Amino acid sequence: MNHSTQQDNIDNNSKAESNEEDERKGLHDYRKTDLDLEIERELQEMMENDDKEVKKENKRFKLFSFLAMLVIAIMAIIRFIHKMI
């Protein structure tokens, strides 16, 4: 039992090291520094936050466009009815 627990710990450690190595691997066998990794994380966070703001702006734009289309359609219908009378 003790041997399997030690083996599991070794496997977990090797997986963690493997994940860290994969994360640090850059272009052309360049190894990313801690600063590179931190900058990368911050950029990902900024991109996630910007996505939320962009979605809000897109919703506002769609709503404004729909309202403008609705007003134009109503004006066209009124004009058509007025000419028919």
PyMOL Python script that loads the backbone (N, CA, C, O; Angstrom):
from pymol import cmd

cmd.read_pdbstr("""\
ATOM      1  N   MET A   1       0.833  -1.189   0.000  1.00  0.00           N
ATOM      2  CA  MET A   1       0.000   0.000   0.000  1.00  0.00           C
ATOM      3  C   MET A   1       0.878   1.254   0.000  1.00  0.00           C
ATOM      4  O   MET A   1       0.613   2.199  -0.743  1.00  0.00           O
ATOM      5  N   ASN A   2       1.895   1.262   0.810  1.00  0.00           N
ATOM      6  CA  ASN A   2       2.791   2.398   0.916  1.00  0.00           C
ATOM      7  C   ASN A   2       3.528   2.622  -0.398  1.00  0.00           C
ATOM      8  O   ASN A   2       3.756   3.763  -0.798  1.00  0.00           O
ATOM      9  N   HIS A   3       3.895   1.545  -1.063  1.00  0.00           N
ATOM     10  CA  HIS A   3       4.613   1.643  -2.331  1.00  0.00           C
ATOM     11  C   HIS A   3       3.734   2.291  -3.407  1.00  0.00           C
ATOM     12  O   HIS A   3       4.215   3.110  -4.190  1.00  0.00           O
ATOM     13  N   SER A   4       2.448   1.924  -3.449  1.00  0.00           N
ATOM     14  CA  SER A   4       1.550   2.504  -4.455  1.00  0.00           C
ATOM     15  C   SER A   4       1.313   3.988  -4.173  1.00  0.00           C
ATOM     16  O   SER A   4       1.171   4.773  -5.111  1.00  0.00           O
ATOM     17  N   THR A   5       1.270   4.381  -2.914  1.00  0.00           N
ATOM     18  CA  THR A   5       1.106   5.792  -2.557  1.00  0.00           C
ATOM     19  C   THR A   5       2.320   6.593  -3.006  1.00  0.00           C
ATOM     20  O   THR A   5       2.178   7.696  -3.532  1.00  0.00           O
ATOM     21  N   GLN A   6       3.494   6.049  -2.802  1.00  0.00           N
ATOM     22  CA  GLN A   6       4.714   6.719  -3.252  1.00  0.00           C
ATOM     23  C   GLN A   6       4.721   6.833  -4.771  1.00  0.00           C
ATOM     24  O   GLN A   6       5.112   7.863  -5.319  1.00  0.00           O
ATOM     25  N   GLN A   7       4.291   5.782  -5.443  1.00  0.00           N
ATOM     26  CA  GLN A   7       4.245   5.794  -6.907  1.00  0.00           C
ATOM     27  C   GLN A   7       3.253   6.853  -7.398  1.00  0.00           C
ATOM     28  O   GLN A   7       3.523   7.554  -8.373  1.00  0.00           O
ATOM     29  N   ASP A   8       2.102   6.968  -6.719  1.00  0.00           N
ATOM     30  CA  ASP A   8       1.116   7.985  -7.084  1.00  0.00           C
ATOM     31  C   ASP A   8       1.691   9.382  -6.904  1.00  0.00           C
ATOM     32  O   ASP A   8       1.480  10.255  -7.746  1.00  0.00           O
ATOM     33  N   ASN A   9       2.421   9.598  -5.807  1.00  0.00           N
ATOM     34  CA  ASN A   9       3.042  10.898  -5.566  1.00  0.00           C
ATOM     35  C   ASN A   9       4.059  11.216  -6.649  1.00  0.00           C
ATOM     36  O   ASN A   9       4.129  12.350  -7.123  1.00  0.00           O
ATOM     37  N   ILE A  10       4.840  10.232  -7.040  1.00  0.00           N
ATOM     38  CA  ILE A  10       5.836  10.436  -8.095  1.00  0.00           C
ATOM     39  C   ILE A  10       5.136  10.766  -9.410  1.00  0.00           C
ATOM     40  O   ILE A  10       5.568  11.656 -10.142  1.00  0.00           O
ATOM     41  N   ASP A  11       4.046  10.039  -9.711  1.00  0.00           N
ATOM     42  CA  ASP A  11       3.290  10.299 -10.936  1.00  0.00           C
ATOM     43  C   ASP A  11       2.705  11.706 -10.927  1.00  0.00           C
ATOM     44  O   ASP A  11       2.757  12.401 -11.941  1.00  0.00           O
ATOM     45  N   ASN A  12       2.150  12.134  -9.794  1.00  0.00           N
ATOM     46  CA  ASN A  12       1.577  13.480  -9.686  1.00  0.00           C
ATOM     47  C   ASN A  12       2.651  14.539  -9.858  1.00  0.00           C
ATOM     48  O   ASN A  12       2.425  15.544 -10.532  1.00  0.00           O
ATOM     49  N   ASN A  13       3.813  14.330  -9.260  1.00  0.00           N
ATOM     50  CA  ASN A  13       4.911  15.286  -9.393  1.00  0.00           C
ATOM     51  C   ASN A  13       5.386  15.363 -10.834  1.00  0.00           C
ATOM     52  O   ASN A  13       5.649  16.454 -11.340  1.00  0.00           O
ATOM     53  N   SER A  14       5.500  14.222 -11.499  1.00  0.00           N
ATOM     54  CA  SER A  14       5.964  14.230 -12.885  1.00  0.00           C
ATOM     55  C   SER A  14       4.934  14.901 -13.791  1.00  0.00           C
ATOM     56  O   SER A  14       5.307  15.577 -14.750  1.00  0.00           O
ATOM     57  N   LYS A  15       3.636  14.723 -13.499  1.00  0.00           N
ATOM     58  CA  LYS A  15       2.597  15.389 -14.282  1.00  0.00           C
ATOM     59  C   LYS A  15       2.674  16.898 -14.088  1.00  0.00           C
ATOM     60  O   LYS A  15       2.546  17.653 -15.051  1.00  0.00           O
ATOM     61  N   ALA A  16       2.880  17.341 -12.854  1.00  0.00           N
ATOM     62  CA  ALA A  16       2.977  18.774 -12.570  1.00  0.00           C
ATOM     63  C   ALA A  16       4.181  19.371 -13.283  1.00  0.00           C
ATOM     64  O   ALA A  16       4.090  20.452 -13.866  1.00  0.00           O
ATOM     65  N   GLU A  17       5.309  18.668 -13.239  1.00  0.00           N
ATOM     66  CA  GLU A  17       6.503  19.154 -13.925  1.00  0.00           C
ATOM     67  C   GLU A  17       6.282  19.168 -15.430  1.00  0.00           C
ATOM     68  O   GLU A  17       6.723  20.090 -16.117  1.00  0.00           O
ATOM     69  N   SER A  18       5.608  18.162 -15.939  1.00  0.00           N
ATOM     70  CA  SER A  18       5.319  18.087 -17.372  1.00  0.00           C
ATOM     71  C   SER A  18       4.423  19.248 -17.793  1.00  0.00           C
ATOM     72  O   SER A  18       4.663  19.869 -18.829  1.00  0.00           O
ATOM     73  N   ASN A  19       3.391  19.548 -17.001  1.00  0.00           N
ATOM     74  CA  ASN A  19       2.500  20.665 -17.313  1.00  0.00           C
ATOM     75  C   ASN A  19       3.252  21.986 -17.276  1.00  0.00           C
ATOM     76  O   ASN A  19       3.039  22.852 -18.124  1.00  0.00           O
ATOM     77  N   GLU A  20       4.131  22.138 -16.297  1.00  0.00           N
ATOM     78  CA  GLU A  20       4.909  23.371 -16.189  1.00  0.00           C
ATOM     79  C   GLU A  20       5.846  23.512 -17.383  1.00  0.00           C
ATOM     80  O   GLU A  20       6.008  24.609 -17.918  1.00  0.00           O
ATOM     81  N   GLU A  21       6.460  22.414 -17.800  1.00  0.00           N
ATOM     82  CA  GLU A  21       7.345  22.453 -18.960  1.00  0.00           C
ATOM     83  C   GLU A  21       6.557  22.788 -20.224  1.00  0.00           C
ATOM     84  O   GLU A  21       7.023  23.561 -21.061  1.00  0.00           O
ATOM     85  N   ASP A  22       5.371  22.211 -20.362  1.00  0.00           N
ATOM     86  CA  ASP A  22       4.540  22.517 -21.522  1.00  0.00           C
ATOM     87  C   ASP A  22       4.157  23.990 -21.530  1.00  0.00           C
ATOM     88  O   ASP A  22       4.132  24.621 -22.586  1.00  0.00           O
ATOM     89  N   GLU A  23       3.862  24.536 -20.363  1.00  0.00           N
ATOM     90  CA  GLU A  23       3.477  25.938 -20.247  1.00  0.00           C
ATOM     91  C   GLU A  23       4.656  26.851 -20.570  1.00  0.00           C
ATOM     92  O   GLU A  23       4.466  27.931 -21.129  1.00  0.00           O
ATOM     93  N   ARG A  24       5.859  26.432 -20.227  1.00  0.00           N
ATOM     94  CA  ARG A  24       7.045  27.255 -20.440  1.00  0.00           C
ATOM     95  C   ARG A  24       7.617  27.139 -21.851  1.00  0.00           C
ATOM     96  O   ARG A  24       8.488  27.924 -22.226  1.00  0.00           O
ATOM     97  N   LYS A  25       7.148  26.186 -22.627  1.00  0.00           N
ATOM     98  CA  LYS A  25       7.697  25.996 -23.962  1.00  0.00           C
ATOM     99  C   LYS A  25       7.182  27.087 -24.881  1.00  0.00           C
ATOM    100  O   LYS A  25       5.975  27.304 -24.983  1.00  0.00           O
ATOM    101  N   GLY A  26       8.093  27.770 -25.545  1.00  0.00           N
ATOM    102  CA  GLY A  26       7.720  28.851 -26.431  1.00  0.00           C
ATOM    103  C   GLY A  26       8.062  28.525 -27.868  1.00  0.00           C
ATOM    104  O   GLY A  26       8.281  27.366 -28.220  1.00  0.00           O
ATOM    105  N   LEU A  27       8.106  29.548 -28.690  1.00  0.00           N
ATOM    106  CA  LEU A  27       8.429  29.366 -30.097  1.00  0.00           C
ATOM    107  C   LEU A  27       9.907  29.063 -30.282  1.00  0.00           C
ATOM    108  O   LEU A  27      10.752  29.568 -29.543  1.00  0.00           O
ATOM    109  N   HIS A  28      10.209  28.243 -31.263  1.00  0.00           N
ATOM    110  CA  HIS A  28      11.590  27.916 -31.636  1.00  0.00           C
ATOM    111  C   HIS A  28      12.406  27.429 -30.444  1.00  0.00           C
ATOM    112  O   HIS A  28      13.550  27.847 -30.261  1.00  0.00           O
ATOM    113  N   ASP A  29      11.831  26.559 -29.643  1.00  0.00           N
ATOM    114  CA  ASP A  29      12.485  25.989 -28.453  1.00  0.00           C
ATOM    115  C   ASP A  29      12.916  27.052 -27.447  1.00  0.00           C
ATOM    116  O   ASP A  29      13.828  26.829 -26.651  1.00  0.00           O
ATOM    117  N   TYR A  30      12.263  28.191 -27.486  1.00  0.00           N
ATOM    118  CA  TYR A  30      12.525  29.257 -26.521  1.00  0.00           C
ATOM    119  C   TYR A  30      11.787  28.929 -25.238  1.00  0.00           C
ATOM    120  O   TYR A  30      10.610  28.573 -25.276  1.00  0.00           O
ATOM    121  N   ARG A  31      12.454  29.042 -24.111  1.00  0.00           N
ATOM    122  CA  ARG A  31      11.842  28.746 -22.813  1.00  0.00           C
ATOM    123  C   ARG A  31      11.336  30.047 -22.202  1.00  0.00           C
ATOM    124  O   ARG A  31      12.103  30.993 -22.022  1.00  0.00           O
ATOM    125  N   LYS A  32      10.043  30.094 -21.884  1.00  0.00           N
ATOM    126  CA  LYS A  32       9.436  31.301 -21.326  1.00  0.00           C
ATOM    127  C   LYS A  32       9.908  31.521 -19.897  1.00  0.00           C
ATOM    128  O   LYS A  32      10.048  30.577 -19.120  1.00  0.00           O
ATOM    129  N   THR A  33      10.150  32.781 -19.566  1.00  0.00           N
ATOM    130  CA  THR A  33      10.549  33.129 -18.204  1.00  0.00           C
ATOM    131  C   THR A  33       9.296  33.351 -17.359  1.00  0.00           C
ATOM    132  O   THR A  33       8.176  33.336 -17.872  1.00  0.00           O
ATOM    133  N   ASP A  34       9.501  33.557 -16.061  1.00  0.00           N
ATOM    134  CA  ASP A  34       8.371  33.842 -15.169  1.00  0.00           C
ATOM    135  C   ASP A  34       7.652  35.115 -15.599  1.00  0.00           C
ATOM    136  O   ASP A  34       6.425  35.198 -15.530  1.00  0.00           O
ATOM    137  N   LEU A  35       8.422  36.105 -16.042  1.00  0.00           N
ATOM    138  CA  LEU A  35       7.832  37.361 -16.495  1.00  0.00           C
ATOM    139  C   LEU A  35       6.961  37.128 -17.731  1.00  0.00           C
ATOM    140  O   LEU A  35       5.865  37.680 -17.836  1.00  0.00           O
ATOM    141  N   ASP A  36       7.450  36.312 -18.661  1.00  0.00           N
ATOM    142  CA  ASP A  36       6.659  35.984 -19.852  1.00  0.00           C
ATOM    143  C   ASP A  36       5.333  35.339 -19.469  1.00  0.00           C
ATOM    144  O   ASP A  36       4.285  35.691 -20.010  1.00  0.00           O
ATOM    145  N   LEU A  37       5.384  34.400 -18.539  1.00  0.00           N
ATOM    146  CA  LEU A  37       4.167  33.701 -18.113  1.00  0.00           C
ATOM    147  C   LEU A  37       3.196  34.657 -17.428  1.00  0.00           C
ATOM    148  O   LEU A  37       1.985  34.573 -17.633  1.00  0.00           O
ATOM    149  N   GLU A  38       3.731  35.567 -16.614  1.00  0.00           N
ATOM    150  CA  GLU A  38       2.872  36.530 -15.914  1.00  0.00           C
ATOM    151  C   GLU A  38       2.198  37.476 -16.906  1.00  0.00           C
ATOM    152  O   GLU A  38       1.008  37.768 -16.790  1.00  0.00           O
ATOM    153  N   ILE A  39       2.969  37.949 -17.879  1.00  0.00           N
ATOM    154  CA  ILE A  39       2.408  38.837 -18.898  1.00  0.00           C
ATOM    155  C   ILE A  39       1.330  38.113 -19.694  1.00  0.00           C
ATOM    156  O   ILE A  39       0.282  38.681 -20.001  1.00  0.00           O
ATOM    157  N   GLU A  40       1.596  36.867 -20.021  1.00  0.00           N
ATOM    158  CA  GLU A  40       0.623  36.069 -20.767  1.00  0.00           C
ATOM    159  C   GLU A  40      -0.683  35.915 -19.985  1.00  0.00           C
ATOM    160  O   GLU A  40      -1.767  36.043 -20.553  1.00  0.00           O
ATOM    161  N   ARG A  41      -0.580  35.642 -18.689  1.00  0.00           N
ATOM    162  CA  ARG A  41      -1.782  35.505 -17.845  1.00  0.00           C
ATOM    163  C   ARG A  41      -2.564  36.814 -17.783  1.00  0.00           C
ATOM    164  O   ARG A  41      -3.791  36.821 -17.887  1.00  0.00           O
ATOM    165  N   GLU A  42      -1.832  37.930 -17.612  1.00  0.00           N
ATOM    166  CA  GLU A  42      -2.503  39.229 -17.534  1.00  0.00           C
ATOM    167  C   GLU A  42      -3.216  39.560 -18.842  1.00  0.00           C
ATOM    168  O   GLU A  42      -4.325  40.093 -18.831  1.00  0.00           O
ATOM    169  N   LEU A  43      -2.581  39.244 -19.963  1.00  0.00           N
ATOM    170  CA  LEU A  43      -3.213  39.497 -21.255  1.00  0.00           C
ATOM    171  C   LEU A  43      -4.477  38.662 -21.423  1.00  0.00           C
ATOM    172  O   LEU A  43      -5.481  39.144 -21.948  1.00  0.00           O
ATOM    173  N   GLN A  44      -4.424  37.415 -20.977  1.00  0.00           N
ATOM    174  CA  GLN A  44      -5.613  36.565 -21.060  1.00  0.00           C
ATOM    175  C   GLN A  44      -6.740  37.131 -20.208  1.00  0.00           C
ATOM    176  O   GLN A  44      -7.895  37.132 -20.633  1.00  0.00           O
ATOM    177  N   GLU A  45      -6.416  37.614 -19.004  1.00  0.00           N
ATOM    178  CA  GLU A  45      -7.435  38.211 -18.138  1.00  0.00           C
ATOM    179  C   GLU A  45      -8.029  39.456 -18.787  1.00  0.00           C
ATOM    180  O   GLU A  45      -9.243  39.660 -18.754  1.00  0.00           O
ATOM    181  N   MET A  46      -7.164  40.293 -19.383  1.00  0.00           N
ATOM    182  CA  MET A  46      -7.647  41.504 -20.035  1.00  0.00           C
ATOM    183  C   MET A  46      -8.565  41.159 -21.201  1.00  0.00           C
ATOM    184  O   MET A  46      -9.593  41.806 -21.398  1.00  0.00           O
ATOM    185  N   MET A  47      -8.198  40.152 -21.965  1.00  0.00           N
ATOM    186  CA  MET A  47      -9.021  39.754 -23.103  1.00  0.00           C
ATOM    187  C   MET A  47     -10.372  39.238 -22.639  1.00  0.00           C
ATOM    188  O   MET A  47     -11.385  39.518 -23.281  1.00  0.00           O
ATOM    189  N   GLU A  48     -10.415  38.493 -21.542  1.00  0.00           N
ATOM    190  CA  GLU A  48     -11.681  37.993 -21.015  1.00  0.00           C
ATOM    191  C   GLU A  48     -12.561  39.140 -20.550  1.00  0.00           C
ATOM    192  O   GLU A  48     -13.768  39.130 -20.792  1.00  0.00           O
ATOM    193  N   ASN A  49     -11.974  40.134 -19.882  1.00  0.00           N
ATOM    194  CA  ASN A  49     -12.746  41.285 -19.407  1.00  0.00           C
ATOM    195  C   ASN A  49     -13.236  42.126 -20.574  1.00  0.00           C
ATOM    196  O   ASN A  49     -14.361  42.625 -20.544  1.00  0.00           O
ATOM    197  N   ASP A  50     -12.405  42.293 -21.608  1.00  0.00           N
ATOM    198  CA  ASP A  50     -12.804  43.072 -22.771  1.00  0.00           C
ATOM    199  C   ASP A  50     -13.960  42.408 -23.498  1.00  0.00           C
ATOM    200  O   ASP A  50     -14.829  43.095 -24.034  1.00  0.00           O
ATOM    201  N   ASP A  51     -13.982  41.087 -23.524  1.00  0.00           N
ATOM    202  CA  ASP A  51     -15.067  40.373 -24.194  1.00  0.00           C
ATOM    203  C   ASP A  51     -16.408  40.739 -23.578  1.00  0.00           C
ATOM    204  O   ASP A  51     -17.394  40.897 -24.298  1.00  0.00           O
ATOM    205  N   LYS A  52     -16.460  40.874 -22.260  1.00  0.00           N
ATOM    206  CA  LYS A  52     -17.709  41.219 -21.587  1.00  0.00           C
ATOM    207  C   LYS A  52     -18.157  42.622 -21.982  1.00  0.00           C
ATOM    208  O   LYS A  52     -19.341  42.858 -22.221  1.00  0.00           O
ATOM    209  N   GLU A  53     -17.196  43.560 -22.050  1.00  0.00           N
ATOM    210  CA  GLU A  53     -17.535  44.924 -22.420  1.00  0.00           C
ATOM    211  C   GLU A  53     -17.992  44.995 -23.869  1.00  0.00           C
ATOM    212  O   GLU A  53     -18.935  45.718 -24.191  1.00  0.00           O
ATOM    213  N   VAL A  54     -17.333  44.251 -24.735  1.00  0.00           N
ATOM    214  CA  VAL A  54     -17.698  44.249 -26.148  1.00  0.00           C
ATOM    215  C   VAL A  54     -19.101  43.684 -26.323  1.00  0.00           C
ATOM    216  O   VAL A  54     -19.866  44.185 -27.147  1.00  0.00           O
ATOM    217  N   LYS A  55     -19.448  42.658 -25.568  1.00  0.00           N
ATOM    218  CA  LYS A  55     -20.787  42.079 -25.663  1.00  0.00           C
ATOM    219  C   LYS A  55     -21.843  43.103 -25.265  1.00  0.00           C
ATOM    220  O   LYS A  55     -22.896  43.186 -25.896  1.00  0.00           O
ATOM    221  N   LYS A  56     -21.563  43.891 -24.211  1.00  0.00           N
ATOM    222  CA  LYS A  56     -22.510  44.922 -23.788  1.00  0.00           C
ATOM    223  C   LYS A  56     -22.679  45.967 -24.886  1.00  0.00           C
ATOM    224  O   LYS A  56     -23.794  46.397 -25.182  1.00  0.00           O
ATOM    225  N   GLU A  57     -21.550  46.375 -25.493  1.00  0.00           N
ATOM    226  CA  GLU A  57     -21.614  47.369 -26.558  1.00  0.00           C
ATOM    227  C   GLU A  57     -22.368  46.818 -27.760  1.00  0.00           C
ATOM    228  O   GLU A  57     -23.143  47.537 -28.391  1.00  0.00           O
ATOM    229  N   ASN A  58     -22.146  45.551 -28.079  1.00  0.00           N
ATOM    230  CA  ASN A  58     -22.860  44.935 -29.198  1.00  0.00           C
ATOM    231  C   ASN A  58     -24.355  44.900 -28.935  1.00  0.00           C
ATOM    232  O   ASN A  58     -25.144  45.147 -29.847  1.00  0.00           O
ATOM    233  N   LYS A  59     -24.765  44.596 -27.700  1.00  0.00           N
ATOM    234  CA  LYS A  59     -26.188  44.568 -27.366  1.00  0.00           C
ATOM    235  C   LYS A  59     -26.797  45.955 -27.512  1.00  0.00           C
ATOM    236  O   LYS A  59     -27.905  46.098 -28.029  1.00  0.00           O
ATOM    237  N   ARG A  60     -26.079  46.975 -27.059  1.00  0.00           N
ATOM    238  CA  ARG A  60     -26.585  48.347 -27.181  1.00  0.00           C
ATOM    239  C   ARG A  60     -26.748  48.723 -28.649  1.00  0.00           C
ATOM    240  O   ARG A  60     -27.759  49.305 -29.042  1.00  0.00           O
ATOM    241  N   PHE A  61     -25.745  48.385 -29.451  1.00  0.00           N
ATOM    242  CA  PHE A  61     -25.794  48.712 -30.872  1.00  0.00           C
ATOM    243  C   PHE A  61     -26.949  47.994 -31.557  1.00  0.00           C
ATOM    244  O   PHE A  61     -27.653  48.594 -32.369  1.00  0.00           O
ATOM    245  N   LYS A  62     -27.153  46.726 -31.242  1.00  0.00           N
ATOM    246  CA  LYS A  62     -28.254  45.965 -31.835  1.00  0.00           C
ATOM    247  C   LYS A  62     -29.599  46.564 -31.435  1.00  0.00           C
ATOM    248  O   LYS A  62     -30.502  46.673 -32.264  1.00  0.00           O
ATOM    249  N   LEU A  63     -29.733  46.949 -30.170  1.00  0.00           N
ATOM    250  CA  LEU A  63     -30.977  47.547 -29.697  1.00  0.00           C
ATOM    251  C   LEU A  63     -31.241  48.868 -30.413  1.00  0.00           C
ATOM    252  O   LEU A  63     -32.358  49.120 -30.864  1.00  0.00           O
ATOM    253  N   PHE A  64     -30.216  49.710 -30.515  1.00  0.00           N
ATOM    254  CA  PHE A  64     -30.364  50.997 -31.202  1.00  0.00           C
ATOM    255  C   PHE A  64     -30.729  50.783 -32.669  1.00  0.00           C
ATOM    256  O   PHE A  64     -31.596  51.476 -33.199  1.00  0.00           O
ATOM    257  N   SER A  65     -30.079  49.836 -33.319  1.00  0.00           N
ATOM    258  CA  SER A  65     -30.371  49.547 -34.726  1.00  0.00           C
ATOM    259  C   SER A  65     -31.801  49.054 -34.895  1.00  0.00           C
ATOM    260  O   SER A  65     -32.488  49.452 -35.836  1.00  0.00           O
ATOM    261  N   PHE A  66     -32.251  48.195 -33.995  1.00  0.00           N
ATOM    262  CA  PHE A  66     -33.619  47.675 -34.069  1.00  0.00           C
ATOM    263  C   PHE A  66     -34.633  48.797 -33.887  1.00  0.00           C
ATOM    264  O   PHE A  66     -35.627  48.863 -34.610  1.00  0.00           O
ATOM    265  N   LEU A  67     -34.385  49.679 -32.920  1.00  0.00           N
ATOM    266  CA  LEU A  67     -35.310  50.798 -32.691  1.00  0.00           C
ATOM    267  C   LEU A  67     -35.355  51.723 -33.904  1.00  0.00           C
ATOM    268  O   LEU A  67     -36.430  52.173 -34.300  1.00  0.00           O
ATOM    269  N   ALA A  68     -34.201  52.008 -34.491  1.00  0.00           N
ATOM    270  CA  ALA A  68     -34.161  52.864 -35.676  1.00  0.00           C
ATOM    271  C   ALA A  68     -34.924  52.218 -36.831  1.00  0.00           C
ATOM    272  O   ALA A  68     -35.672  52.896 -37.535  1.00  0.00           O
ATOM    273  N   MET A  69     -34.740  50.919 -37.027  1.00  0.00           N
ATOM    274  CA  MET A  69     -35.450  50.207 -38.090  1.00  0.00           C
ATOM    275  C   MET A  69     -36.958  50.245 -37.848  1.00  0.00           C
ATOM    276  O   MET A  69     -37.739  50.422 -38.783  1.00  0.00           O
ATOM    277  N   LEU A  70     -37.357  50.079 -36.603  1.00  0.00           N
ATOM    278  CA  LEU A  70     -38.770  50.095 -36.248  1.00  0.00           C
ATOM    279  C   LEU A  70     -39.388  51.464 -36.542  1.00  0.00           C
ATOM    280  O   LEU A  70     -40.486  51.540 -37.095  1.00  0.00           O
ATOM    281  N   VAL A  71     -38.705  52.526 -36.184  1.00  0.00           N
ATOM    282  CA  VAL A  71     -39.199  53.882 -36.446  1.00  0.00           C
ATOM    283  C   VAL A  71     -39.327  54.120 -37.944  1.00  0.00           C
ATOM    284  O   VAL A  71     -40.332  54.666 -38.400  1.00  0.00           O
ATOM    285  N   ILE A  72     -38.327  53.717 -38.708  1.00  0.00           N
ATOM    286  CA  ILE A  72     -38.371  53.901 -40.164  1.00  0.00           C
ATOM    287  C   ILE A  72     -39.522  53.102 -40.770  1.00  0.00           C
ATOM    288  O   ILE A  72     -40.218  53.596 -41.657  1.00  0.00           O
ATOM    289  N   ALA A  73     -39.726  51.879 -40.299  1.00  0.00           N
ATOM    290  CA  ALA A  73     -40.817  51.049 -40.821  1.00  0.00           C
ATOM    291  C   ALA A  73     -42.171  51.676 -40.507  1.00  0.00           C
ATOM    292  O   ALA A  73     -43.051  51.699 -41.368  1.00  0.00           O
ATOM    293  N   ILE A  74     -42.351  52.178 -39.304  1.00  0.00           N
ATOM    294  CA  ILE A  74     -43.618  52.820 -38.923  1.00  0.00           C
ATOM    295  C   ILE A  74     -43.855  54.061 -39.768  1.00  0.00           C
ATOM    296  O   ILE A  74     -44.971  54.291 -40.233  1.00  0.00           O
ATOM    297  N   MET A  75     -42.814  54.865 -39.971  1.00  0.00           N
ATOM    298  CA  MET A  75     -42.953  56.065 -40.802  1.00  0.00           C
ATOM    299  C   MET A  75     -43.317  55.697 -42.241  1.00  0.00           C
ATOM    300  O   MET A  75     -44.127  56.381 -42.867  1.00  0.00           O
ATOM    301  N   ALA A  76     -42.726  54.625 -42.768  1.00  0.00           N
ATOM    302  CA  ALA A  76     -43.040  54.195 -44.135  1.00  0.00           C
ATOM    303  C   ALA A  76     -44.485  53.727 -44.232  1.00  0.00           C
ATOM    304  O   ALA A  76     -45.168  54.029 -45.211  1.00  0.00           O
ATOM    305  N   ILE A  77     -44.954  53.000 -43.239  1.00  0.00           N
ATOM    306  CA  ILE A  77     -46.344  52.524 -43.239  1.00  0.00           C
ATOM    307  C   ILE A  77     -47.306  53.701 -43.160  1.00  0.00           C
ATOM    308  O   ILE A  77     -48.301  53.741 -43.884  1.00  0.00           O
ATOM    309  N   ILE A  78     -47.014  54.656 -42.287  1.00  0.00           N
ATOM    310  CA  ILE A  78     -47.874  55.851 -42.161  1.00  0.00           C
ATOM    311  C   ILE A  78     -47.897  56.625 -43.471  1.00  0.00           C
ATOM    312  O   ILE A  78     -48.957  57.077 -43.904  1.00  0.00           O
ATOM    313  N   ARG A  79     -46.747  56.783 -44.102  1.00  0.00           N
ATOM    314  CA  ARG A  79     -46.673  57.510 -45.374  1.00  0.00           C
ATOM    315  C   ARG A  79     -47.485  56.780 -46.448  1.00  0.00           C
ATOM    316  O   ARG A  79     -48.207  57.409 -47.221  1.00  0.00           O
ATOM    317  N   PHE A  80     -47.362  55.461 -46.490  1.00  0.00           N
ATOM    318  CA  PHE A  80     -48.109  54.662 -47.472  1.00  0.00           C
ATOM    319  C   PHE A  80     -49.615  54.813 -47.257  1.00  0.00           C
ATOM    320  O   PHE A  80     -50.365  55.010 -48.213  1.00  0.00           O
ATOM    321  N   ILE A  81     -50.051  54.721 -46.004  1.00  0.00           N
ATOM    322  CA  ILE A  81     -51.480  54.852 -45.686  1.00  0.00           C
ATOM    323  C   ILE A  81     -51.967  56.262 -46.013  1.00  0.00           C
ATOM    324  O   ILE A  81     -53.065  56.429 -46.545  1.00  0.00           O
ATOM    325  N   HIS A  82     -51.163  57.275 -45.703  1.00  0.00           N
ATOM    326  CA  HIS A  82     -51.542  58.663 -45.960  1.00  0.00           C
ATOM    327  C   HIS A  82     -51.718  58.911 -47.462  1.00  0.00           C
ATOM    328  O   HIS A  82     -52.629  59.637 -47.860  1.00  0.00           O
ATOM    329  N   LYS A  83     -50.855  58.317 -48.304  1.00  0.00           N
ATOM    330  CA  LYS A  83     -50.974  58.498 -49.754  1.00  0.00           C
ATOM    331  C   LYS A  83     -52.185  57.762 -50.315  1.00  0.00           C
ATOM    332  O   LYS A  83     -52.758  58.183 -51.320  1.00  0.00           O
ATOM    333  N   MET A  84     -52.570  56.677 -49.678  1.00  0.00           N
ATOM    334  CA  MET A  84     -53.709  55.892 -50.161  1.00  0.00           C
ATOM    335  C   MET A  84     -55.036  56.585 -49.843  1.00  0.00           C
ATOM    336  O   MET A  84     -56.035  56.330 -50.515  1.00  0.00           O
ATOM    337  N   ILE A  85     -55.063  57.451 -48.838  1.00  0.00           N
ATOM    338  CA  ILE A  85     -56.309  58.119 -48.430  1.00  0.00           C
ATOM    339  C   ILE A  85     -56.600  59.293 -49.316  1.00  0.00           C
ATOM    340  O   ILE A  85     -57.606  59.976 -49.125  1.00  0.00           O
TER     341      ILE A  85
END
""", "prot")
cmd.dss("prot")
cmd.show_as("cartoon", "prot")
cmd.util.cbc("prot")
cmd.orient("prot")
